Amino acid sequence: EEDQRTRFGHMLEAFEYGAPPHGGVAPGMDRTAALFAQETDIRETIAFPKTKSATDLMTGAPSPVDQAALDVVGLTVKKDVIPNP
């Protein structure tokens, strides 16, 4: 950790205040893949597509997790912190 602070301390300190503005300029892997595949629609190359409600059609995520699974990993769910849509 000391080596990281020595080499990248200025950046680590800056990130403590949040990510710098980037303007969304980065092309992204799925857009690059669409270009290489000569697809006209980026949705054809998105690796993990979601529906409009942000659910995953393959796994049904997000979905409820039973208490036994939470106990195994030592997590606690706080109820009603964020209202359900």
C-alpha positions as CSV (number, residue, x, y, z in Angstrom):
1,E,0.0,0.0,0.0
2,E,2.9,2.4,0.7
3,D,4.2,1.8,-2.8
4,Q,0.8,2.6,-4.2
5,R,0.6,5.8,-2.3
6,T,4.1,6.8,-3.4
7,R,3.5,6.1,-7.1
8,F,-0.2,7.0,-7.4
9,G,-1.0,9.1,-4.3
10,H,-2.1,12.1,-6.3
11,M,-4.6,10.1,-8.2
12,L,-5.8,8.1,-5.2
13,E,-6.4,11.4,-3.4
14,A,-8.3,12.8,-6.4
15,F,-10.6,9.8,-6.6
16,E,-11.5,10.2,-2.9
17,Y,-13.6,13.2,-4.2
18,G,-15.2,11.2,-7.0
19,A,-14.5,10.2,-10.5
20,P,-13.3,12.9,-12.8
21,P,-15.7,14.1,-15.6
22,H,-15.1,12.1,-18.7
23,G,-18.1,13.2,-20.8
24,G,-18.9,9.6,-21.8
25,V,-16.3,9.7,-24.6
26,A,-14.9,6.2,-24.2
27,P,-16.3,3.9,-27.0
28,G,-16.8,0.9,-24.7
29,M,-16.2,-2.8,-25.5
30,D,-19.7,-3.5,-26.8
31,R,-19.6,-0.7,-29.3
32,T,-16.1,-1.7,-30.4
33,A,-17.4,-5.3,-30.9
34,A,-20.3,-4.0,-32.9
35,L,-17.9,-2.2,-35.2
36,F,-15.8,-5.3,-35.7
37,A,-18.8,-7.5,-36.3
38,Q,-20.2,-4.9,-38.7
39,E,-23.5,-4.7,-36.8
40,T,-25.7,-1.7,-37.2
41,D,-27.3,-2.2,-33.8
42,I,-25.2,-2.2,-30.6
43,R,-27.8,-4.4,-28.9
44,E,-26.6,-7.3,-31.0
45,T,-23.2,-7.2,-29.2
46,I,-24.1,-6.3,-25.6
47,A,-22.6,-9.1,-23.5
48,F,-25.2,-9.0,-20.7
49,P,-28.4,-7.5,-22.1
50,K,-31.1,-6.3,-19.7
51,T,-34.8,-5.5,-20.2
52,K,-36.2,-2.0,-19.8
53,S,-36.8,-2.8,-16.1
54,A,-33.1,-3.8,-15.7
55,T,-33.8,-7.5,-15.3
56,D,-31.7,-10.3,-16.8
57,L,-33.7,-12.6,-18.9
58,M,-31.3,-15.5,-18.5
59,T,-31.0,-15.5,-14.7
60,G,-34.0,-13.5,-13.6
61,A,-31.7,-11.2,-11.6
62,P,-32.2,-9.2,-9.6
63,S,-34.2,-11.6,-7.4
64,P,-34.7,-12.2,-3.7
65,V,-32.0,-14.1,-1.8
66,D,-32.9,-16.5,1.0
67,Q,-31.6,-15.8,4.5
68,A,-29.4,-19.0,4.6
69,A,-27.4,-17.7,1.6
70,L,-27.0,-14.3,3.2
71,D,-25.8,-16.0,6.4
72,V,-23.1,-17.9,4.6
73,V,-21.5,-14.8,3.3
74,G,-22.2,-12.7,6.4
75,L,-24.5,-10.1,4.8
76,T,-27.5,-8.3,6.2
77,V,-30.3,-6.8,4.1
78,K,-31.7,-3.5,5.3
79,K,-35.4,-3.3,4.4
80,D,-37.0,-0.3,2.8
81,V,-33.8,1.7,2.4
82,I,-34.6,2.2,-1.3
83,P,-38.2,2.0,-2.3
84,N,-39.2,-0.7,-4.8
85,P,-40.2,0.7,-8.3
